Amino acid sequence: MPHRIPGERLIAFFSRRGNNYVNGTIVHLSRGNTEIIAEKLQHLTGGELFRLETVNPYPEDYRKTTEAARRELQQHIRPELKGKMPDMEQFRLIFLGFPNWWGTMPMAVQAFMERHDFSGKIIAPFCTHEGSGMGHSEHDIRMLCPGAEVLPGLAIRGGSVPGADGELTRRLHRLNLC
């Protein structure tokens, strides 16, 4: 069912710069893929950007980062987030962006979600990936935010991020979010 959502929009995202896996190889990204999509969404919707950052950054080395991410997932570790959190009361629609790590969102995103009450909110998840799509992150979001409406997620392959404008626009119009 299409939505026309009044009120403020938040684009909360976690993104990793540096060495990343893109199109089958490790490359250095000066801006993370999810960050680029979040900025495109801001341009299309006028939403407020909020970057999720961990107090202790992940390693520069891609493989070490994936090892740390797997350990956090397996041990249910929620990394400490830095910076002041947004006042969630002013937002009705939350675009929630992240890379798909081990089939779901990074634990930093789960830490953010656990700090807030999303009851009555609409969550529009989006992720960047290299072949695993949304994984089970939509299910995980519903479990973490039982009082929220979770829209179908948008998964964008990392190598397709630069040309994703049309796909984003079509999705926003289809869901009546812009």
N, C-alpha and C positions, 0 to 999 in steps of 0.2 A: 504494500500500500504506500503510495507516494506521501511524502512529508513536505510541509511548508513550515519551517521551524522559526518561530519568532525568537528574538533575544540574541544575546551575544554568543559567539562561537569561539571555542578554544581549539587550537591545534597543538596538542601536547605530543611530543615525539622524542624518541631516543634514537640517536644515530652515531655511527662510529666512523671517524676519519682515519686516515692512515692506510696501512696495508689491509686490503680486503680481497675477497675472492669474487671475481667478475668474469663471466664468460669462460670459465675453466682455467683461469690463471690468477695469480696474486698480483694485484696492481696497487699503486699508491693513489689514494683519493684525498684531495685537499679538502673536499666536503663529502660527507657521507651521502649515500644514495637516499636514505630516508629523509635526511635534512633537505635535499633538493626537492623531493616530493612535497614535504611540508611547506616549503616556500612557494611552490606552485599552487598549492591549496590556499595559501594565504592570499596570493594574487587573485585567485578565482572567487574566493568567498569573503575576503575582508576579515577573516578570523584573526585572533590574537595568537601569536606564536609563543610556545613555551618549550624550551629545550630541557629535557631531563638529562642531568649529568650526575655521575657518581663522584663521591668524594675521592675515592681512589680510582684513577683511570685504569682502563684495561691496557694490557701490554701493547706495544707498537706491533709486535710480531703477530700475524694473523693466527697461526696455529696455537700460540700460547693463549691468545684471547679465546679461541674456541674451547681450549682445555679449561680455562677459568669459567667460561659460561656453562660448560657441562657440569663442572663441580658445583656451581651455584644451583643449578637445576636439580641435580641429584640430592644435594644436601639441603635443599629448600632455603638457601641463603639469600637474603634480601640485602643488596649493597646499600650503604648509606647514600642518600641523595644530597647534593649540595644546592645551596640557593634557597630563596624564599619560594614557597609553593603558592600557586595562584589561588585566589578566592573563588572557590568552585560555585558558590551561591549565585554568582552573576552569569554563569554559563548554563545554557540549556542543551546545546549540541557540542559534543566533544569529539573531534577527529583525533584518533589515537594511533600514532605511527611508530613503527619499530622494524628492525630487521628480524627475519625469522631465524632464531637460534635454536637448534635442536628440536624443531617441530613446534615451537611456540614463541612467545615474546620473551625478551631478555628479562631477567629477574629484577632489573632496575625499573622496568615498566610495571611489574607486579607490585613492587614496593610502593610506587606512586599510587596505584589503584587501591591498595590496602590502606592508604593514609586518608582517603576521601570517601564520602558517601555519595554514590552515583545514583541513588534512588530518584526516579523521576527524570533522569537525564537520558539523552539519546547518544549512544556511542557509535561512531562510524569508524571502524578500524581499517587501517591500511598498513601493508607491510611490503618490504623489499626482500627479495630472495634470489636464489640461484637455482631454482628447480623444485623447491618444496612448497611453494604457494603459501597459503595461510596456515598450513599444518592444522593443529588443533587449538590455535589461539582463540578463535571465536568461542569455542566451548569454554576455554579457560576464562575468558572475559565474562561470559555469562555466569560462571561459578563464582567469580570474584565480585560481581556486581549484580546480584539477583534482582534488584529493584530497578534496573536500567533496561531500556530497550536497546538491543545490540543489532545494528543493521548488518547486512551481508558485507563481509570484508572485501577489500580490493587488494589483490596481490600483484605486485609489479616486479618483473625480473630486473635485477640490478643493471644488466647491460642495456635494458630498454628505458631506463629512467630519463635520459636526455630527451627522448621523443614521446614522453608519456602525456603531454598536454591534452591531446585529443581524447585519449582514454579517460583522463580525469574529468574533463568537461562533460563527456557523454555520461559518465557515472553520476556526476552531480545532478545533471538534468534528469536522468532516469529516476533518481531518488528524490527529486525536487528539493535539493539542498542548497541551491544557489539562487 
